[in-house]
Amino acid sequence: YRVAEYMPSPEDLEAVAEENTAVLLEDMAGENSEAVRKAQEDSERAETESEAGTEYVETLAGVPTGEIYSEKALMDYDFLLGHFYTVDPTTLANSKLINGTDLLQKDLTIDLDGAEPKILIYHTHSQEGYADSEAGNADDTVVGVGEQLKKVLEEKYHVAVCHDLSVYDMQDGKEDRNKAYSQAAVAVQNLLDEHPSIEVTIDLHRDGVPDNVHLETEINGKKTAKIMFFNGLSRTTATGPIDYLKNPNLEDNLATSLHMQIAAAELYPGFTRPIFLKGYRYNMHLCPKAMLIEAGAQTNTFEEVYNAMEPLANILAYVLLGKE
């Protein structure tokens, strides 16, 4: 399924205008650069140090393939927070939210029966491109990356995928993010209503980092951009819980990203950056298994990010389909 048309009502657009404005101001301020730098340092340090609570897994050929975390380590809040997360200064995280026992006991597998779509891929910020993207060519932006993810999931794992090609961050022919999350919220809800078979939503983005940061690793001999799972907590350090941004699916959202992060460490160590926790909701309330994924950054080439879609699809299959 490819969807490329959308017409929201004025009432729908107004419903989450406050959240959209707050997110836009964050984007304009670029206040997460320091957190990105810290996450990069943590990732590099993790690659060179032997971390407590892990053991290496070897293939039949004797080549290390990743890390398995002990149950004791995963039940420890401080260990989880230190090894799996970056918490933005604008938000709050605590042991009640990041509870390994609660999050890891959830069964995230989905039913593959039927031809109706099981996964929805969409792009709140469809205009995000890469270092060598050609202006005006959607095929080498984050939208083209989403199409590759769809292709791998369908061809390798036979999962029906709906790829929403709608544009939410353009107004009058110019890039404008003022209403992007508001418009996307209504459109995604419409798609979920139209296709109740959808169990997973992926808002695929491209991150913005300092120009001297290059988020790259090597997988199967290919230069591959790193990815990052992202969660909004609907709470800030200034206000606490945000009443107008309630998210009844927050625990399931957090469980999904944590399962994905642990699977990535096992299958492709170094491929993912720490899960980024921030203050707002980012439309993740629309689905229990909602994910916001940052695929590379503006300093990556399109090919590096394109190469990241196969390992990402494999991680999705590992967690959601119970396949290796």
N, C-alpha and C positions, 0 to 999 in steps of 0.2 A: 504494500500500500504506500502510495506517495500522496501527500495532501499538500495543496499549495494555494488554498483560498481561505479567506477569513474576513468576517465583518462583525466587530463587536458593537454592542449597544452602548450609549452614553452611560447608562446606569452601571453596566459591567465595568467600564473603564474607571469609574469613580470609586468602585468598591475597594480597591487596594492601592489607591493613589498615594496614600501616605507612605506605604512601604516602598513603592517605586521611587518616590522622591528621595527617601533616605538612602536607598541603594545607589541611585545616581550620584548623590553627593559623595558617597564613599568612593565610587569609581573616579570622580573628578579629583578628589583629594589624593588618591593613590596612597592611602595611609598604610596599606599592607606591605609596602616594599620592605620594611624592616623585618616583618614576620617571614616574608619570602626568603630574605637573606639568612635568617636564623634557620629556617627549614632546610635550606641548601647546605648550610654548615653541618646541621645534625645528620643529614643524609650522607654527606661525605665522611663524617666521623664514624658513622655506623658501618661503612664499608671497610674501614681499616681497623676496627676494634672488635674483639670477641665479646659479645654481649651476654650478660647473665640471663638465664632463663631460656636459652635457645640451644638447639642441637642441629647439626647439619644432616641433610638427607642426601643419600647417594643413589645414583642410577645403577643399573646393572653394569655399566661401563666404568663405574667408580668415579664419576665426575660429580662434584657437588652441584646440586640443583636448587637448593634453597634452605630455608630455616623452618623448623617446627618449634612452636613455642609450647612450653610446658603448661599444663593446666593450672598449676599453682601461680605461675607468672601472669597468666591471662586473667586470673581472678583478683589480682592485686591492682588497685586503682592507680597507685603511683607508677607502677611498671607500665600499665596501659598508657597513661597520659604521657610518660616520658618517651615511650618507644613508638607510639602510633599517632600522636596528635600534635598539631600546632594550634594553640588557642590565641585568637586575635585579642588584643587588649580591650576591644570594645565589647567583649562578651564574657559570660560566666560559664564555667564548667565545674561540676562537682561529682562526688562519688555516686550520687543518686542517678545522675544522667549517664555517666560513663561507668556502668556496672557490668563487669565482664560476665558474671553469672547470669544476669538477666538477658544481656544482649546475645551471648553466644549459644544460649539454649534454644533460640528461635530457629525453626526449620524454614529456610528460604527457598526450597525447591518449588518449581512450578510445573503445572500439568501441560504436557505438550500435545495432547489430543486435540484434533480439529485443525482446520485451515485458517481460522480467524487469528489476527495478530495477538501475540503475547507480550511483545516489547514495543514501546513507543520511543522513538528518538526524535528530539526537536531541538531548536536552537533559539533561546531567548535573544542572544546576540549573534545574529547570523552574519554580520559583516566582519567578524573577526578573522583576519588573515594571518599569514606567516611571512618570514623574512623575504621569500621570493615569490609571494603571491602576486598574480597579475590583476591590476585594478579592473574591476567590473566582471571578473571571471569567478563565479560562485564555486566552480569545480575545484579550485585550489584554495578554498577557504575552509573554515570549520564545517561548512555544509558538505563539501566534498569528502571530508574526513568521516562525517556521519554516514555518508553513502557507502564508504568502504566498510565501516563497522557493520552496517546492515547486510552487505554482501557476504562477509565472512560468517556472520551468524546464520544466514539463510543457507549458504552453500555447504558449510562444514557441519553445522549442527541442526539444520532443517527446522529452524525456529522462524515462524512468521513474524515479520517486523514491519511496523508502520513507521515510515520516515516522513515527518511533517516538514515540508519545505517552506512553510509560511514565513514571511519576514515581519518581525515585530519591532525592529529597531531602525526603521526608516520612516520619515514623514516628509511628504512633498518632495521626494527624490533625494533627500539628504539624510545622512545618518543622524538619528535622534533616539536616545535611549529613555526619554522622559516617561514613556508609557509602555516600554517593552515588557516588563514583568506583568503589568496589568492586562495587556492584550494577550500575552501568552497564557495567563491563568485561565481566561475565559475559553480560549481555543482548546487548551489541553483538556479542560473539563468537558467541553463538547465532544472531543474525541473519545474520552473515557466513557461518556454516556452512549456514544454511537457504537463503540466496540467494548462491551463489558468484559470481553476475553482478555483485555490488556491487564497484565499484572505487574509490569515493570515500566517505569518512565525514566528516561535518561535525557537530561538537559545538558547537551554537549557544548562546552565552551573552549576558548583558548585563553590562557592566562596572560597577564601583563606583569613583567618582571623588570628589574634594572637591566640596562643594556649590556652589562658585563656578566650577566648570568645566562648560562647555556644549559638547559635541562636535557641532557643527553646521556644515554647508556648504550650498550651493545647487546642485542639479542639475536641469536642465530646468525651471527656475523654481519648484522645490519645495524647501522646507526639508527637509534630509536629514541624518540622524544619520551621524556618521562611524563607520567600522568599524575593527577591528584584528585582524590575524592574530597568532596566539600559538603559540610552540613551547616545549615542555619539553625540556631537554637531558640529563636523567638524570645530572646532576652538579652539585655545589655547591662554593662557594669553601671551605667547611669540610672537606669529605670527598673532593673530587675525584669521579671516576665513582662512581655509586651501584650497587653490584654487584647488589642485589636488584631494580633497576629497569632491566634491560637493554632496549635498544630497537634491534633489528636494522634497523628502518625509519627511523632518525633522519635519515640523509642524504636519503632520499626525502621525508620530512616537511619538511625544511628547503628542499629544492628546490621543493616545491609552494608553500609560502608565499612564497618569493622570486619565483617566476614570477608568482604572483598579485599581489604588490606592484608589480612592474614593469609588469604589464598595467594595473593600476589607475592608476599614474602617467601612463600613456599615454592612457587612456580618460577618466579622471575625476580630474584633479589636485586634491589637497586632500581627497579622499574617505577615504583611509586614513591612519591613524596609523602610526608606525613599528612594524615587527614586534617583538613583545615576547618576549624570551628569559628563561626562568625555569628553576629548578633541577630540577623533578621530571618526571614522564613524562606524566601526564594522559591515560592510555589511548591515546596516539598510536602506541604500538607495535602496535596491532591491525591497522593497514592502512598500506601505503606512502603512499597519498595521503590521509592523515588530516589534517584541519584542525580547529583550535579557533578559532572566530571570535567576537570580542566585538562585538556589534551595539549601538552606542550605550551609554548609561549611565543611571543612575537619574534624572539631571537632564533627559533627553530625553523628549519626549512620544511616545506610541505611534505617532502619525502620522509623526513624523520618522523613526522606525526602520522603520516599514512602508514608507516611501518609499525606504529604502536597499536594499530587497530586489531591485528591478529592476536597478539598477547592479551589485549584487553578483552577480546571476544572469548579467548580461552579461559580467562579468569571468570568472566560472566557465566560461562557454561559450567565451570567447576563448581561454582557456588549455587547457581540457580537451577541447573539441570542435573546436577549430581554426576557430571561426566568429567573424565580426564582427557 
